[in-house]
Amino acid sequence: MALTKAAIAEHLFEELGLNKREAKEMVEMFFEEIRSALEQGYQVKLSGFGNFDLREKKQRPGRNPKTGEEIPISARRVVVFRPGQKLKLKVETYAGTE
Amino acid sequence: MTKSELIERLAERMRVQLPEKDVELAVKAILDCMAHSLANGERIEVRGFGSFSLHYRPPRVGRNPKTGEAVSLSGKYVPHFKAGKELRERVNAGMKG
């Protein structure tokens, strides 16, 4: 089972008493505002959780894995997530079976 | 954009009107919920945004940088994020625009 937007909205409904419509929009807009900031070229820093940074990648040679044909991978901007200290500590001790 | 700027924007832009204080509580609750899920080894999947999962780092022998002394470090899990299709495409289009 994975955590989804629906489950997060349900949590807001139960814990904070937002109504279902508010909770759903809150979760939708939360992710949309982060996407929108990144799209506009801004780093997003959520203290205690982590940072979403942008990295510029240069063009590099690639290959079509099916045909073996060489095709350049164009220069691009990508998102990298750097977890914060608090999140790292919380997760590090997980002793599960993943 | 910081967490407090995110809270301000959400308070301004949501169609559903909520006081900034409530938006702040909601943002904190969302992040806690996500952190809690990862701490329990549960993935997070948000379509169009991306997924968070855990990656295992095997045990290794590290060094105390001050003394040079060898210390054995146990295996651990680290959070990993993979951007979803919409996020990848919008961020990359943003570079050209």
N, CA and C atoms of all chains as a GROMACS GRO file, in nm:
protein
  585
    1MET      N    1   0.084  -0.121   0.000
    1MET     CA    2   0.000   0.000   0.000
    1MET      C    3   0.088   0.126   0.000
    2ALA      N    4   0.048   0.219  -0.081
    2ALA     CA    5   0.123   0.346  -0.085
    2ALA      C    6   0.032   0.458  -0.038
    3LEU      N    7   0.095   0.562   0.019
    3LEU     CA    8   0.020   0.681   0.057
    3LEU      C    9  -0.016   0.760  -0.070
    4THR      N   10  -0.143   0.797  -0.083
    4THR     CA   11  -0.189   0.870  -0.202
    4THR      C   12  -0.252   1.003  -0.159
    5LYS      N   13  -0.287   1.086  -0.259
    5LYS     CA   14  -0.353   1.214  -0.229
    5LYS      C   15  -0.483   1.191  -0.152
    6ALA      N   16  -0.557   1.088  -0.192
    6ALA     CA   17  -0.685   1.059  -0.126
    6ALA      C   18  -0.663   1.029   0.022
    7ALA      N   19  -0.558   0.952   0.053
    7ALA     CA   20  -0.531   0.916   0.193
    7ALA      C   21  -0.485   1.038   0.272
    8ILE      N   22  -0.409   1.127   0.209
    8ILE     CA   23  -0.364   1.249   0.279
    8ILE      C   24  -0.486   1.338   0.308
    9ALA      N   25  -0.576   1.350   0.209
    9ALA     CA   26  -0.697   1.432   0.227
    9ALA      C   27  -0.783   1.374   0.340
   10GLU      N   28  -0.794   1.244   0.344
   10GLU     CA   29  -0.871   1.177   0.450
   10GLU      C   30  -0.812   1.210   0.588
   11HIS      N   31  -0.678   1.213   0.593
   11HIS     CA   32  -0.608   1.247   0.717
   11HIS      C   33  -0.641   1.391   0.760
   12LEU      N   34  -0.646   1.486   0.665
   12LEU     CA   35  -0.678   1.625   0.698
   12LEU      C   36  -0.822   1.636   0.748
   13PHE      N   37  -0.909   1.556   0.688
   13PHE     CA   38  -1.049   1.554   0.728
   13PHE      C   39  -1.062   1.502   0.872
   14GLU      N   40  -0.990   1.394   0.902
   14GLU     CA   41  -0.998   1.335   1.036
   14GLU      C   42  -0.926   1.415   1.143
   15GLU      N   43  -0.805   1.463   1.111
   15GLU     CA   44  -0.722   1.528   1.213
   15GLU      C   45  -0.755   1.674   1.232
   16LEU      N   46  -0.787   1.746   1.122
   16LEU     CA   47  -0.805   1.890   1.133
   16LEU      C   48  -0.951   1.932   1.118
   17GLY      N   49  -1.036   1.838   1.080
   17GLY     CA   50  -1.177   1.872   1.065
   17GLY      C   51  -1.207   1.958   0.943
   18LEU      N   52  -1.113   1.962   0.844
   18LEU     CA   53  -1.149   2.026   0.717
   18LEU      C   54  -1.259   1.941   0.656
   19ASN      N   55  -1.353   2.004   0.582
   19ASN     CA   56  -1.451   1.918   0.516
   19ASN      C   57  -1.386   1.850   0.397
   20LYS      N   58  -1.451   1.752   0.340
   20LYS     CA   59  -1.385   1.669   0.238
   20LYS      C   60  -1.342   1.749   0.116
   21ARG      N   61  -1.426   1.847   0.080
   21ARG     CA   62  -1.394   1.929  -0.037
   21ARG      C   63  -1.270   2.016  -0.010
   22GLU      N   64  -1.267   2.076   0.108
   22GLU     CA   65  -1.152   2.158   0.147
   22GLU      C   66  -1.025   2.074   0.153
   23ALA      N   67  -1.038   1.956   0.214
   23ALA     CA   68  -0.922   1.869   0.230
   23ALA      C   69  -0.866   1.828   0.095
   24LYS      N   70  -0.956   1.795   0.002
   24LYS     CA   71  -0.914   1.750  -0.130
   24LYS      C   72  -0.844   1.864  -0.205
   25GLU      N   73  -0.903   1.984  -0.198
   25GLU     CA   74  -0.841   2.097  -0.268
   25GLU      C   75  -0.708   2.134  -0.205
   26MET      N   76  -0.702   2.127  -0.073
   26MET     CA   77  -0.578   2.160  -0.001
   26MET      C   78  -0.463   2.072  -0.051
   27VAL      N   79  -0.487   1.943  -0.061
   27VAL     CA   80  -0.383   1.848  -0.101
   27VAL      C   81  -0.345   1.872  -0.248
   28GLU      N   82  -0.449   1.892  -0.332
   28GLU     CA   83  -0.426   1.918  -0.474
   28GLU      C   84  -0.339   2.043  -0.492
   29MET      N   85  -0.375   2.150  -0.422
   29MET     CA   86  -0.305   2.278  -0.436
   29MET      C   87  -0.165   2.274  -0.374
   30PHE      N   88  -0.151   2.196  -0.269
   30PHE     CA   89  -0.019   2.181  -0.205
   30PHE      C   90   0.082   2.133  -0.309
   31PHE      N   91   0.047   2.026  -0.382
   31PHE     CA   92   0.140   1.973  -0.481
   31PHE      C   93   0.150   2.065  -0.603
   32GLU      N   94   0.038   2.130  -0.638
   32GLU     CA   95   0.041   2.220  -0.753
   32GLU      C   96   0.131   2.342  -0.728
   33GLU      N   97   0.126   2.398  -0.609
   33GLU     CA   98   0.211   2.515  -0.579
   33GLU      C   99   0.359   2.478  -0.583
   34ILE      N  100   0.392   2.359  -0.538
   34ILE     CA  101   0.532   2.314  -0.543
   34ILE      C  102   0.574   2.295  -0.689
   35ARG      N  103   0.489   2.230  -0.768
   35ARG     CA  104   0.520   2.212  -0.911
   35ARG      C  105   0.538   2.347  -0.978
   36SER      N  106   0.447   2.438  -0.948
   36SER     CA  107   0.448   2.568  -1.013
   36SER      C  108   0.575   2.647  -0.979
   37ALA      N  109   0.618   2.642  -0.853
   37ALA     CA  110   0.742   2.712  -0.814
   37ALA      C  111   0.862   2.652  -0.887
   38LEU      N  112   0.866   2.519  -0.895
   38LEU     CA  113   0.978   2.451  -0.962
   38LEU      C  114   0.977   2.482  -1.112
   39GLU      N  115   0.857   2.486  -1.170
   39GLU     CA  116   0.842   2.517  -1.312
   39GLU      C  117   0.898   2.656  -1.342
   40GLN      N  118   0.876   2.748  -1.246
   40GLN     CA  119   0.925   2.885  -1.264
   40GLN      C  120   1.072   2.901  -1.227
   41GLY      N  121   1.135   2.789  -1.192
   41GLY     CA  122   1.279   2.793  -1.167
   41GLY      C  123   1.318   2.820  -1.023
   42TYR      N  124   1.222   2.810  -0.931
   42TYR     CA  125   1.254   2.832  -0.790
   42TYR      C  126   1.276   2.700  -0.716
   43GLN      N  127   1.379   2.698  -0.632
   43GLN     CA  128   1.401   2.587  -0.540
   43GLN      C  129   1.289   2.590  -0.436
   44VAL      N  130   1.248   2.474  -0.386
   44VAL     CA  131   1.144   2.471  -0.281
   44VAL      C  132   1.204   2.409  -0.155
   45LYS      N  133   1.201   2.487  -0.045
   45LYS     CA  134   1.262   2.441   0.080
   45LYS      C  135   1.156   2.420   0.186
   46LEU      N  136   1.134   2.294   0.224
   46LEU     CA  137   1.034   2.264   0.326
   46LEU      C  138   1.108   2.215   0.450
   47SER      N  139   1.132   2.308   0.544
   47SER     CA  140   1.220   2.276   0.656
   47SER      C  141   1.165   2.158   0.735
   48GLY      N  142   1.253   2.069   0.774
   48GLY     CA  143   1.215   1.950   0.848
   48GLY      C  144   1.184   1.834   0.754
   49PHE      N  145   1.148   1.866   0.630
   49PHE     CA  146   1.114   1.759   0.534
   49PHE      C  147   1.226   1.745   0.431
   50GLY      N  148   1.249   1.851   0.357
   50GLY     CA  149   1.358   1.845   0.260
   50GLY      C  150   1.346   1.955   0.156
   51ASN      N  151   1.445   1.959   0.066
   51ASN     CA  152   1.445   2.060  -0.041
   51ASN      C  153   1.428   1.994  -0.176
   52PHE      N  154   1.351   2.062  -0.262
   52PHE     CA  155   1.344   2.022  -0.402
   52PHE      C  156   1.433   2.120  -0.478
   53ASP      N  157   1.544   2.070  -0.529
   53ASP     CA  158   1.638   2.154  -0.601
   53ASP      C  159   1.626   2.130  -0.751
   54LEU      N  160   1.673   2.228  -0.829
   54LEU     CA  161   1.673   2.214  -0.975
   54LEU      C  162   1.817   2.196  -1.020
   55ARG      N  163   1.836   2.106  -1.114
   55ARG     CA  164   1.970   2.086  -1.168
   55ARG      C  165   1.966   2.090  -1.320
   56GLU      N  166   2.064   2.159  -1.376
   56GLU     CA  167   2.074   2.168  -1.523
   56GLU      C  168   2.163   2.056  -1.572
   57LYS      N  169   2.112   1.976  -1.664
   57LYS     CA  170   2.191   1.867  -1.721
   57LYS      C  171   2.232   1.905  -1.862
   58LYS      N  172   2.358   1.880  -1.894
   58LYS     CA  173   2.406   1.908  -2.030
   58LYS      C  174   2.360   1.796  -2.123
   59GLN      N  175   2.364   1.824  -2.251
   59GLN     CA  176   2.335   1.718  -2.349
   59GLN      C  177   2.439   1.606  -2.334
   60ARG      N  178   2.395   1.482  -2.344
   60ARG     CA  179   2.489   1.371  -2.337
   60ARG      C  180   2.447   1.261  -2.434
   61PRO      N  181   2.544   1.175  -2.474
   61PRO     CA  182   2.508   1.072  -2.570
   61PRO      C  183   2.420   0.966  -2.505
   62GLY      N  184   2.323   0.918  -2.577
   62GLY     CA  185   2.236   0.811  -2.527
   62GLY      C  186   2.212   0.709  -2.636
   63ARG      N  187   2.128   0.614  -2.606
   63ARG     CA  188   2.104   0.505  -2.699
   63ARG      C  189   1.960   0.462  -2.685
   64ASN      N  190   1.896   0.427  -2.793
   64ASN     CA  191   1.766   0.364  -2.787
   64ASN      C  192   1.789   0.219  -2.743
   65PRO      N  193   1.740   0.184  -2.622
   65PRO     CA  194   1.771   0.051  -2.570
   65PRO      C  195   1.715  -0.062  -2.657
   66LYS      N  196   1.613  -0.034  -2.734
   66LYS     CA  197   1.554  -0.138  -2.818
   66LYS      C  198   1.635  -0.162  -2.945
   67THR      N  199   1.668  -0.051  -3.012
   67THR     CA  200   1.732  -0.065  -3.143
   67THR      C  201   1.883  -0.050  -3.135
   68GLY      N  202   1.934   0.004  -3.023
   68GLY     CA  203   2.077   0.024  -3.008
   68GLY      C  204   2.125   0.148  -3.083
   69GLU      N  205   2.031   0.218  -3.144
   69GLU     CA  206   2.064   0.338  -3.221
   69GLU      C  207   2.112   0.450  -3.128
   70GLU      N  208   2.216   0.521  -3.167
   70GLU     CA  209   2.266   0.632  -3.085
   70GLU      C  210   2.183   0.758  -3.107
   71ILE      N  211   2.131   0.815  -2.997
   71ILE     CA  212   2.059   0.941  -3.007
   71ILE      C  213   2.101   1.028  -2.889
   72PRO      N  214   2.130   1.155  -2.913
   72PRO     CA  215   2.172   1.240  -2.802
   72PRO      C  216   2.056   1.265  -2.706
   73ILE      N  217   2.084   1.267  -2.576
   73ILE     CA  218   1.984   1.307  -2.476
   73ILE      C  219   2.002   1.457  -2.458
   74SER      N  220   1.897   1.531  -2.489
   74SER     CA  221   1.910   1.677  -2.493
   74SER      C  222   1.935   1.737  -2.355
   75ALA      N  223   1.989   1.858  -2.352
   75ALA     CA  224   2.010   1.930  -2.227
   75ALA      C  225   1.875   1.948  -2.160
   76ARG      N  226   1.869   1.936  -2.029
   76ARG     CA  227   1.742   1.949  -1.961
   76ARG      C  228   1.759   1.995  -1.818
   77ARG      N  229   1.646   2.037  -1.762
   77ARG     CA  230   1.644   2.076  -1.620
   77ARG      C  231   1.567   1.968  -1.545
   78VAL      N  232   1.624   1.919  -1.435
   78VAL     CA  233   1.558   1.813  -1.358
   78VAL      C  234   1.543   1.851  -1.210
   79VAL      N  235   1.449   1.786  -1.145
   79VAL     CA  236   1.423   1.809  -1.002
   79VAL      C  237   1.498   1.704  -0.921
   80VAL      N  238   1.571   1.746  -0.820
   80VAL     CA  239   1.628   1.649  -0.726
   80VAL      C  240   1.578   1.682  -0.585
   81PHE      N  241   1.544   1.578  -0.511
   81PHE     CA  242   1.496   1.598  -0.374
   81PHE      C  243   1.610   1.567  -0.278
   82ARG      N  244   1.638   1.661  -0.189
   82ARG     CA  245   1.739   1.638  -0.086
   82ARG      C  246   1.668   1.635   0.050
   83PRO      N  247   1.653   1.514   0.107
   83PRO     CA  248   1.581   1.504   0.234
   83PRO      C  249   1.652   1.583   0.344
   84GLY      N  250   1.574   1.642   0.432
   84GLY     CA  251   1.628   1.718   0.545
   84GLY      C  252   1.674   1.623   0.655
   85GLN      N  253   1.751   1.677   0.749
   85GLN     CA  254   1.807   1.598   0.859
   85GLN      C  255   1.698   1.525   0.938
   86LYS      N  256   1.589   1.597   0.965
   86LYS     CA  257   1.482   1.537   1.046
   86LYS      C  258   1.420   1.417   0.978
   87LEU      N  259   1.394   1.432   0.847
   87LEU     CA  260   1.334   1.321   0.772
   87LEU      C  261   1.431   1.204   0.762
   88LYS      N  262   1.559   1.235   0.737
   88LYS     CA  263   1.660   1.129   0.728
   88LYS      C  264   1.664   1.047   0.856
   89LEU      N  265   1.664   1.117   0.970
   89LEU     CA  266   1.671   1.047   1.098
   89LEU      C  267   1.549   0.959   1.120
   90LYS      N  268   1.432   1.009   1.081
   90LYS     CA  269   1.309   0.932   1.100
   90LYS      C  270   1.310   0.803   1.020
   91VAL      N  271   1.366   0.811   0.899
   91VAL     CA  272   1.359   0.702   0.803
   91VAL      C  273   1.469   0.598   0.823
   92GLU      N  274   1.585   0.648   0.866
   92GLU     CA  275   1.707   0.567   0.873
   92GLU      C  276   1.691   0.442   0.958
   93THR      N  277   1.612   0.454   1.064
   93THR     CA  278   1.598   0.343   1.158
   93THR      C  279   1.493   0.242   1.116
   94TYR      N  280   1.427   0.267   1.002
   94TYR     CA  281   1.326   0.173   0.957
   94TYR      C  282   1.393   0.038   0.932
   95ALA      N  283   1.342  -0.068   0.996
   95ALA     CA  284   1.408  -0.198   0.990
   95ALA      C  285   1.329  -0.298   0.909
   96GLY      N  286   1.247  -0.246   0.820
   96GLY     CA  287   1.155  -0.332   0.745
   96GLY      C  288   1.223  -0.420   0.642
   97THR      N  289   1.143  -0.467   0.551
   97THR     CA  290   1.192  -0.568   0.458
   97THR      C  291   1.188  -0.520   0.314
   98GLU      N  292   1.209  -0.391   0.293
   98GLU     CA  293   1.204  -0.340   0.156
   98GLU      C  294   1.333  -0.365   0.082
   99MET      N  295   1.126   2.897  -0.281
   99MET     CA  296   1.003   2.912  -0.202
   99MET      C  297   1.018   2.833  -0.072
  100THR      N  298   0.993   2.897   0.038
  100THR     CA  299   1.004   2.831   0.169
  100THR      C  300   0.866   2.781   0.213
  101LYS      N  301   0.865   2.710   0.325
  101LYS     CA  302   0.738   2.658   0.375
  101LYS      C  303   0.641   2.773   0.406
  102SER      N  304   0.692   2.882   0.466
  102SER     CA  305   0.600   2.991   0.500
  102SER      C  306   0.548   3.061   0.374
  103GLU      N  307   0.631   3.069   0.268
  103GLU     CA  308   0.582   3.127   0.142
  103GLU      C  309   0.477   3.035   0.077
  104LEU      N  310   0.499   2.907   0.088
  104LEU     CA  311   0.401   2.811   0.036
  104LEU      C  312   0.267   2.829   0.108
  105ILE      N  313   0.273   2.844   0.239
  105ILE     CA  314   0.150   2.863   0.319
  105ILE      C  315   0.078   2.992   0.276
  106GLU      N  316   0.154   3.101   0.257
  106GLU     CA  317   0.094   3.228   0.212
  106GLU      C  318   0.024   3.211   0.078
  107ARG      N  319   0.094   3.148  -0.017
  107ARG     CA  320   0.036   3.130  -0.151
  107ARG      C  321  -0.091   3.047  -0.148
  108LEU      N  322  -0.086   2.939  -0.069
  108LEU     CA  323  -0.204   2.854  -0.061
  108LEU      C  324  -0.321   2.931  -0.001
  109ALA      N  325  -0.293   3.010   0.101
  109ALA     CA  326  -0.400   3.088   0.166
  109ALA      C  327  -0.462   3.185   0.066
  110GLU      N  328  -0.380   3.240  -0.026
  110GLU     CA  329  -0.431   3.335  -0.126
  110GLU      C  330  -0.506   3.267  -0.239
  111ARG      N  331  -0.456   3.153  -0.283
  111ARG     CA  332  -0.503   3.098  -0.411
  111ARG      C  333  -0.611   2.992  -0.403
  112MET      N  334  -0.633   2.936  -0.287
  112MET     CA  335  -0.734   2.829  -0.281
  112MET      C  336  -0.872   2.887  -0.307
  113ARG      N  337  -0.952   2.812  -0.381
  113ARG     CA  338  -1.090   2.855  -0.406
  113ARG      C  339  -1.170   2.849  -0.276
  114VAL      N  340  -1.138   2.743  -0.199
  114VAL     CA  341  -1.200   2.730  -0.068
  114VAL      C  342  -1.127   2.827   0.025
  115GLN      N  343  -1.199   2.920   0.085
  115GLN     CA  344  -1.134   3.018   0.172
  115GLN      C  345  -1.107   2.960   0.310
  116LEU      N  346  -0.981   2.962   0.348
  116LEU     CA  347  -0.944   2.914   0.481
  116LEU      C  348  -0.850   3.016   0.543
  117PRO      N  349  -0.862   3.040   0.675
  117PRO     CA  350  -0.769   3.132   0.740
  117PRO      C  351  -0.625   3.078   0.728
  118GLU      N  352  -0.528   3.170   0.720
  118GLU     CA  353  -0.388   3.129   0.702
  118GLU      C  354  -0.342   3.032   0.810
  119LYS      N  355  -0.394   3.052   0.930
  119LYS     CA  356  -0.358   2.963   1.042
  119LYS      C  357  -0.398   2.817   1.011
  120ASP      N  358  -0.515   2.801   0.952
  120ASP     CA  359  -0.562   2.665   0.917
  120ASP      C  360  -0.480   2.606   0.803
  121VAL      N  361  -0.442   2.693   0.708
  121VAL     CA  362  -0.359   2.646   0.597
  121VAL      C  363  -0.224   2.600   0.653
  122GLU      N  364  -0.172   2.675   0.748
  122GLU     CA  365  -0.044   2.639   0.810
  122GLU      C  366  -0.054   2.502   0.877
  123LEU      N  367  -0.161   2.482   0.951
  123LEU     CA  368  -0.181   2.351   1.017
  123LEU      C  369  -0.194   2.240   0.914
  124ALA      N  370  -0.263   2.270   0.805
  124ALA     CA  371  -0.283   2.168   0.702
  124ALA      C  372  -0.151   2.131   0.634
  125VAL      N  373  -0.069   2.232   0.603
  125VAL     CA  374   0.062   2.205   0.539
  125VAL      C  375   0.148   2.121   0.632
  126LYS      N  376   0.149   2.157   0.759
  126LYS     CA  377   0.227   2.078   0.855
  126LYS      C  378   0.175   1.935   0.865
  127ALA      N  379   0.042   1.922   0.864
  127ALA     CA  380  -0.017   1.788   0.873
  127ALA      C  381   0.016   1.704   0.749
  128ILE      N  382   0.015   1.768   0.632
  128ILE     CA  383   0.049   1.695   0.508
  128ILE      C  384   0.193   1.644   0.516
  129LEU      N  385   0.285   1.733   0.555
  129LEU     CA  386   0.426   1.694   0.562
  129LEU      C  387   0.450   1.586   0.669
  130ASP      N  388   0.382   1.600   0.783
  130ASP     CA  389   0.395   1.498   0.889
  130ASP      C  390   0.344   1.363   0.841
  131CYS      N  391   0.232   1.369   0.772
  131CYS     CA  392   0.170   1.247   0.719
  131CYS      C  393   0.265   1.178   0.621
  132MET      N  394   0.329   1.257   0.536
  132MET     CA  395   0.424   1.202   0.438
  132MET      C  396   0.547   1.144   0.508
  133ALA      N  397   0.602   1.219   0.605
  133ALA     CA  398   0.722   1.173   0.676
  133ALA      C  399   0.691   1.045   0.753
  134HIS      N  400   0.573   1.042   0.813
  134HIS     CA  401   0.531   0.927   0.892
  134HIS      C  402   0.520   0.803   0.805
  135SER      N  403   0.463   0.823   0.686
  135SER     CA  404   0.448   0.713   0.593
  135SER      C  405   0.584   0.654   0.555
  136LEU      N  406   0.679   0.741   0.522
  136LEU     CA  407   0.814   0.693   0.486
  136LEU      C  408   0.883   0.627   0.604
  137ALA      N  409   0.864   0.683   0.724
  137ALA     CA  410   0.926   0.626   0.844
  137ALA      C  411   0.875   0.484   0.870
  138ASN      N  412   0.754   0.454   0.817
  138ASN     CA  413   0.699   0.320   0.832
  138ASN      C  414   0.727   0.233   0.710
  139GLY      N  415   0.812   0.283   0.623
  139GLY     CA  416   0.850   0.204   0.506
  139GLY      C  417   0.745   0.203   0.397
  140GLU      N  418   0.647   0.295   0.407
  140GLU     CA  419   0.541   0.299   0.306
  140GLU      C  420   0.573   0.404   0.199
  141ARG      N  421   0.563   0.367   0.074
  141ARG     CA  422   0.587   0.461  -0.037
  141ARG      C  423   0.481   0.570  -0.041
  142ILE      N  424   0.512   0.679  -0.113
  142ILE     CA  425   0.414   0.784  -0.138
  142ILE      C  426   0.403   0.796  -0.289
  143GLU      N  427   0.281   0.794  -0.341
  143GLU     CA  428   0.263   0.806  -0.486
  143GLU      C  429   0.163   0.915  -0.518
  144VAL      N  430   0.210   1.021  -0.582
  144VAL     CA  431   0.122   1.131  -0.619
  144VAL      C  432   0.132   1.150  -0.770
  145ARG      N  433   0.024   1.116  -0.839
  145ARG     CA  434   0.027   1.121  -0.986
  145ARG      C  435   0.053   1.263  -1.034
  146GLY      N  436   0.146   1.274  -1.129
  146GLY     CA  437   0.177   1.406  -1.186
  146GLY      C  438   0.279   1.483  -1.104
  147PHE      N  439   0.306   1.436  -0.984
  147PHE     CA  440   0.406   1.502  -0.899
  147PHE      C  441   0.528   1.412  -0.888
  148GLY      N  442   0.507   1.291  -0.834
  148GLY     CA  443   0.618   1.197  -0.822
  148GLY      C  444   0.596   1.098  -0.711
  149SER      N  445   0.695   1.014  -0.689
  149SER     CA  446   0.683   0.915  -0.583
  149SER      C  447   0.805   0.921  -0.492
  150PHE      N  448   0.780   0.892  -0.365
  150PHE     CA  449   0.887   0.884  -0.265
  150PHE      C  450   0.895   0.738  -0.220
  151SER      N  451   1.017   0.689  -0.210
  151SER     CA  452   1.033   0.552  -0.160
  151SER      C  453   1.161   0.549  -0.077
  152LEU      N  454   1.193   0.433  -0.022
  152LEU     CA  455   1.315   0.420   0.056
  152LEU      C  456   1.419   0.342  -0.024
  153HIS      N  457   1.542   0.387  -0.017
  153HIS     CA  458   1.653   0.311  -0.076
  153HIS      C  459   1.743   0.264   0.039
  154TYR      N  460   1.788   0.140   0.024
  154TYR     CA  461   1.872   0.081   0.128
  154TYR      C  462   2.019   0.115   0.106
  155ARG      N  463   2.087   0.154   0.209
  155ARG     CA  464   2.232   0.174   0.204
  155ARG      C  465   2.296   0.066   0.290
  156PRO      N  466   2.375  -0.023   0.230
  156PRO     CA  467   2.432  -0.135   0.306
  156PRO      C  468   2.534  -0.086   0.411
  157PRO      N  469   2.562  -0.172   0.511
  157PRO     CA  470   2.660  -0.134   0.614
  157PRO      C  471   2.796  -0.107   0.550
  158ARG      N  472   2.872  -0.018   0.609
  158ARG     CA  473   3.006   0.010   0.554
  158ARG      C  474   3.097   0.053   0.667
  159VAL      N  475   3.226   0.053   0.637
  159VAL     CA  476   3.322   0.103   0.735
  159VAL      C  477   3.355   0.247   0.698
  160GLY      N  478   3.322   0.336   0.790
  160GLY     CA  479   3.351   0.477   0.767
  160GLY      C  480   3.469   0.520   0.851
  161ARG      N  481   3.502   0.646   0.841
  161ARG     CA  482   3.613   0.698   0.921
  161ARG      C  483   3.573   0.823   0.994
  162ASN      N  484   3.622   0.835   1.116
  162ASN     CA  485   3.605   0.962   1.186
  162ASN      C  486   3.700   1.061   1.119
  163PRO      N  487   3.646   1.166   1.056
  163PRO     CA  488   3.731   1.257   0.978
  163PRO      C  489   3.835   1.328   1.065
  164LYS      N  490   3.808   1.341   1.193
  164LYS     CA  491   3.902   1.411   1.281
  164LYS      C  492   4.020   1.322   1.319
  165THR      N  493   3.988   1.198   1.362
  165THR     CA  494   4.093   1.112   1.416
  165THR      C  495   4.142   1.010   1.314
  166GLY      N  496   4.067   0.990   1.204
  166GLY     CA  497   4.107   0.891   1.105
  166GLY      C  498   4.072   0.750   1.147
  167GLU      N  499   4.014   0.737   1.262
  167GLU     CA  500   3.978   0.607   1.319
  167GLU      C  501   3.864   0.542   1.239
  168ALA      N  502   3.873   0.411   1.215
  168ALA     CA  503   3.768   0.341   1.142
  168ALA      C  504   3.648   0.317   1.233
  169VAL      N  505   3.528   0.342   1.181
  169VAL     CA  506   3.405   0.312   1.257
  169VAL      C  507   3.312   0.233   1.166
  170SER      N  508   3.252   0.127   1.219
  170SER     CA  509   3.160   0.053   1.134
  170SER      C  510   3.022   0.116   1.142
  171LEU      N  511   2.963   0.141   1.026
  171LEU     CA  512   2.831   0.202   1.019
  171LEU      C  513   2.732   0.097   0.973
  172SER      N  514   2.620   0.089   1.044
  172SER     CA  515   2.522  -0.014   1.008
  172SER      C  516   2.443   0.029   0.885
  173GLY      N  517   2.375  -0.066   0.822
  173GLY     CA  518   2.293  -0.036   0.706
  173GLY      C  519   2.178   0.056   0.742
  174LYS      N  520   2.132   0.134   0.648
  174LYS     CA  521   2.020   0.224   0.677
  174LYS      C  522   1.938   0.250   0.553
  175TYR      N  523   1.822   0.313   0.573
  175TYR     CA  524   1.736   0.351   0.462
  175TYR      C  525   1.743   0.501   0.442
  176VAL      N  526   1.740   0.545   0.317
  176VAL     CA  527   1.734   0.689   0.288
  176VAL      C  528   1.614   0.716   0.196
  177PRO      N  529   1.549   0.834   0.215
  177PRO     CA  530   1.435   0.868   0.130
  177PRO      C  531   1.482   0.897  -0.012
  178HIS      N  532   1.402   0.855  -0.109
  178HIS     CA  533   1.434   0.880  -0.250
  178HIS      C  534   1.310   0.934  -0.320
  179PHE      N  535   1.329   1.036  -0.404
  179PHE     CA  536   1.217   1.094  -0.479
  179PHE      C  537   1.239   1.075  -0.628
  180LYS      N  538   1.134   1.034  -0.697
  180LYS     CA  539   1.140   1.026  -0.842
  180LYS      C  540   1.028   1.114  -0.896
  181ALA      N  541   1.065   1.215  -0.975
  181ALA     CA  542   0.966   1.309  -1.026
  181ALA      C  543   0.872   1.238  -1.123
  182GLY      N  544   0.746   1.275  -1.119
  182GLY     CA  545   0.646   1.220  -1.210
  182GLY      C  546   0.651   1.290  -1.345
  183LYS      N  547   0.574   1.235  -1.441
  183LYS     CA  548   0.580   1.283  -1.579
  183LYS      C  549   0.547   1.432  -1.591
  184GLU      N  550   0.435   1.472  -1.531
  184GLU     CA  551   0.394   1.612  -1.547
  184GLU      C  552   0.497   1.707  -1.488
  185LEU      N  553   0.549   1.674  -1.369
  185LEU     CA  554   0.650   1.759  -1.305
  185LEU      C  555   0.775   1.768  -1.392
  186ARG      N  556   0.820   1.652  -1.441
  186ARG     CA  557   0.940   1.648  -1.527
  186ARG      C  558   0.922   1.737  -1.650
  187GLU      N  559   0.805   1.722  -1.712
  187GLU     CA  560   0.782   1.797  -1.836
  187GLU      C  561   0.769   1.946  -1.811
  188ARG      N  562   0.698   1.982  -1.705
  188ARG     CA  563   0.679   2.126  -1.678
  188ARG      C  564   0.809   2.193  -1.639
  189VAL      N  565   0.891   2.125  -1.559
  189VAL     CA  566   1.018   2.183  -1.515
  189VAL      C  567   1.112   2.201  -1.634
  190ASN      N  568   1.110   2.104  -1.724
  190ASN     CA  569   1.197   2.110  -1.840
  190ASN      C  570   1.148   2.216  -1.940
  191ALA      N  571   1.016   2.229  -1.954
  191ALA     CA  572   0.961   2.331  -2.042
  191ALA      C  573   0.989   2.470  -1.985
  192GLY      N  574   0.990   2.478  -1.851
  192GLY     CA  575   1.018   2.605  -1.783
  192GLY      C  576   1.155   2.659  -1.818
  193MET      N  577   1.249   2.566  -1.844
  193MET     CA  578   1.386   2.606  -1.877
  193MET      C  579   1.390   2.679  -2.010
  194LYS      N  580   1.305   2.630  -2.106
  194LYS     CA  581   1.308   2.689  -2.241
  194LYS      C  582   1.228   2.819  -2.246
  195GLY      N  583   1.122   2.825  -2.167
  195GLY     CA  584   1.030   2.940  -2.172
  195GLY      C  585   1.085   3.066  -2.112
   0.00000   0.00000   0.00000
